[in-house]
Amino acid sequence: MTDENRSYPPFSGGEESLRKEKSIKEAPGSHMGRALTDTSGQVTGEDAPGDYAGRFILFLDVDGVLNCASTTDRLGGYVGIDDRKVVILKKIVELFDAVIVLSSSWKDQWYKNDKDRQDIFANTLDRRLSMQGLSIADKTRDSGRNRGEGILNWIRDHGPVSGYLILDDEGFDYASLGIGKHWLQTSFSFGGGLSEKHISYLQRKRHDFYL
């Protein structure tokens, strides 16, 4: 989404997020973003690999996908999540039998194995998805504008995958990395976000998103 469409403070780093910039900092000794190993040498914690080989992966943005300018739900004074768009998301997940990996900036305080550390946005996202029987399996890691790089790194570390779909309202570095064909663009504009038209498109083009 572009800044001219905003009536709210943008998230730091030019991100599209509608959320307040967080003041939470990692405490000394924190392991966020680092792999831990147990006594057997197996990777544990947030970076532990899951069983994703051969699966189809749905990389999920939130703002402009699960909400839009006309969303009435509010979260901490900012635009929240439209449950009708979560219903559409469920149909997409079922179409591909997909695993959801969070690529949105909402991932900043989302944790796979340490839910007590999550903020209100991550907790709400988990809860609203669970109402439709959905859950987030993992998240990507990036520095903000290089979201595509984070997606490719995730695939490298967890693949091989059968295919993937990127739901996002912004293009970031997708085209420059050659993964634009896997990107389905949505919009934050009034009436935007996921809709039935996206289901129809994906039904027609389903095989284009496989590797």
N, C-alpha and C positions, 0 to 999 in steps of 0.2 A: 504494500500500500504506500502511497506517496504522501509526503508531509503536507501538501496543500489540502488533503482531505481530512486532516486531523483537527480536532477541536480539543485535544488533550495533550499533555506533555509527552513527547516521544521518549522511548526507552533509550538509555545511553548506548553509544556505539552505532547509532542510526538504525537500531532494530525496530521492527514494526510493532513490538509489543505494546499493549495498552496498559500494562501494569506499572505500578509505581516502581521506581528504581530502588532496589533493595539495599539496605544498609548492613545486611548480615554479611559478615566476613568469616572466612574459615579460621578456626582456632588453630594455634600452633600445634603441629603434629597431626593435623587433619590429613586423611588419605584420599580426599575427593580427587578424582581424576587419575589416581594411581592404582595399579593392581597390587593386591596383597597376596601372599602365599601362606598356606598352612604348613604344618610340619612335614607333610608329604611332598611339598613343592607344588601343589595344585593352586591355581589362581582362585582367590575367593573375593568376597566383597562386591563392590559396585562394578568392578571390571571383569568379574567372572564370566567366561563365555557361556552362552546358552546353547541349546540344541537347535540351531537354526539352519543347518546344512540341508539344502534342497527345498527350503521354504520360500514362499513369496513374502516380501517385506513391504509394508506400507510405511513410508516415512511421513510423519504427521506434523504439520504446522497447526497452530490453533487460531490465531488472529487472522481473520479473512477466510477461514475455512470452517471453523465451528462457531463463528460469530460474524457480524458485519455491522455496518453503520446503523442499521435499523433494529439491532438486537436490543431488547428491553431489559434483559437480565443484567444486573449489576453486581460487581464483586469488588469490594474495597473501594467503591467510588468509580470504578472503571467498568468497561464493557465486559460482561461475563460470557457465558456459554449458552447457545441456543440449542435446547434439547431436540428440536426438530432436525437440526443439522447432524446431531449425533445419530439419529435414526438413519439418515442417509449414509453416514460413515459406516454404520453396521452393515448396510446392504453392500457397500464396497468391500468390506472385510469378507463378507460371505461369498461375494462373487469370485474373489481370488483365494479364498481360504488363507487370508493374510495374517501375518504377525505385525503388530503395531510397534514401531520404534519412533520415539519422540524426537523430532528435529527442531521443533519450535524453541524460541527463547524461553518458553514456559518450562523448559527442561532445567533451567538454572538451579532451581530448588526442588527438582523431582529426583527421588532416589529409589532405586530398585529394591534395596534390602534394608533401608533405614528410614521407614516412614515417619518416625518421630522427628526427623530433621526437616520435613517438608514444610513449606509455607502454605498459606490459605489457597493460593492459586493451584499449586500442585495437588493439594488434597481435594479441592473442588473438581479438578479435572479427573482425578481417579474416581471420585464418587459419581460424577455425571456419566462417565463411560460405563461404570459398573451397572448403572441402572438399565443399560441396554445389553448387559452381558459381555461387555468389552473390557479389556485391560491392556495396559502398556507393558511390553516385555522388556524394553531397554531404551536407551537414549544415545544419541550421537554426541560428539564433542567437537566444538569449533570455537573460533574466536569472535564470531559475530557475522561478518559478511562472507566468510568462506564456508557457508553451509554445505555446499556441494562437496567440498573436500572432506568435511566431517562424515558425510554419507558414504563416500567412496572408502574412507578409512574404516568405517564400520563394516562395510561389505568385505573388505580385505581381511579384517580380523575375525569375522564370524562366518564367512562363506565357506564353500560356494553356495549361492542362493539360486533359486529357479528364476527369479525375476524380481522387479521392484517398481513401485509407484511412489512418486513424490507429490504430495498434496500441499500446495503453497500458493499464496497470493503474490509472492515476489520471486523474481528469477535468480537473484544472487549470482553465483558463479556457475550455474548449471550449464549454460550454453558453452561457456569457455572451456569447461571440462568434458564436453561431449556427452552430457547426460540429459540434455534438454528433452529428448524423446521420451524420457521416463517421467517428465514433469507435467502434471495437470494443473493448469493455472486457474485459481479462483480469484475472487475480488472482495475487498473490504467495503466496497461502495454499497449504497442503500439497496437492500434486497439481494446482496451478494452472499458469499460463502457457498457451501455445498448445497446442491439442489438436485431435483430429479433429472434435469438435463445432463448432469454429470454421470448419472447412472446409465442413461441411454447411450451416451458417448462411449463409456467404458465397456458396455456390453458389445458394442460394434467393434471396438479397437482392442479388446481384451488381450489378444495374442501379441500385440505390439509391445507389451510391457514385460514379456518374458525374455530371458536371455537365450 
